[in-house]
Amino acid sequence: MPFAPRIRKEMLHALDRFIIPALEAQATALLTATPPFDFSDVSHQVLQKEFLPDKPFAPLQIEESWPDEMVMATHAPTFVFAYEGTCYERVGVTRAVALSLAPAQREAANGLTVLQLEAPALLCYPAYTLRSLGVPRPENAQADGRALGWKLLPNKLLIYLNRRGPIEEVGTHPLEIEGELVVQVNQLAVQLMQSPQQSHIAQQQYLVLMQLFRDHLLNQKPNIPNSSWVRPENYLPVNTANLSPKNQELCYQVIEYIITNLHNPLSLQGIAARFGVSRPFLNTLFRTSHQTTLMRYVTRMRIEAAKKILQETPERINDIASLVGFTNASSFSAAFHRQTGQSPGEYRQAVKRH
């Protein structure tokens, strides 16, 4: 991608100038958003004592939002390394989580707490922990912080930059870092963070992780993953009322596979075989959940991804066609026109005018 090298360059600058030196000096505050929720190392304010209402989690859904409290939960452990200025983060506790705590922990916990992360500071959110939404918040009106964030997936990390300005919060597209060693180092560091007696070892472990980040960025030149081009509201099921929990989970697994493999050839037969179901069953599942066949759904997601790339990059039409899985620019343009009523070039010009 044209701007992946720019993001990579900015990440290397943040690592070399701020993050690695702070970890070398053992000067980073380490926090985890897990019981007993000890945030004494940073300034913080309780916004709400009452625990937040429970919301159901779909098995592989990207996020569930609590808009009124401006917090969300993600399906993967998430990390925020505030490396410059001040970053504010909200941590939420639901009623179900509160009930699972020991009485003393429950008494000490709060429904919603805002943390003031003065750089350098690292905050870890385990999977399904409530955390800040990426929108402006009242408490950051005077702040201008910068952070490096990453999500820990089963076999890779998605790493991105985030700027917390006085008006808006802006994050870059993530870069994808694959490698068993990187994931294992991150997992070990999380375990060490949960023991105050081992905080200095955790800092050393994160120093190793950041050096691995740096080496990967220098030597591998990662690109932006396909999943970054499709917004969650565009691909989540529109109707799950008639699906069993097992079929809901299958639906999310198939969706996740499609979104992360848009650039590869995809077929109904191949996807059905991968998940061990029949082609008619898979088509029926998508007719129920999305009111369309599976392959029409695949095409729709490819066009949604293409629209984002057209909006945000100067990529050539031929290259965009390849990025989202079309064999050539002609078939891409024809599918794009059928879905939007415009050619890719017309769509890009219309976006620029507005």
Secondary structure, 3 states (H helix, E strand, C coil): CCCHHHHHHHHHHHHHHHHHHHHHCCCCEEEECCCCCCCCCCEEEEEECCCECCCCCCCCCCEEEEHHHCEEEECCCEEEEEEECEEEEEEECEHHHHHHCCHHHHHHCCCEEEEEEECCEEEEECCCCEEECCCCCHHHCCCCEEEEEEEECCCEEEEEEEEECCCCEEECCCEEEECHHHHHHHHHHHHHHCCHHHHHHHHHHHHHHHHHHHHHHHHCCCCCCHHHHCCHHHHCCCCCCCCCHHHHHHHHHHHHHHHHCCCCCCCHHHHHHHCCCCHHHHHHHHHHHHCCCHHHHHHHHHHHHHHHHHHHCCCCHHHHHHHCCCCCHHHHHHHHHHHHCCCHHHHHHHHHHC
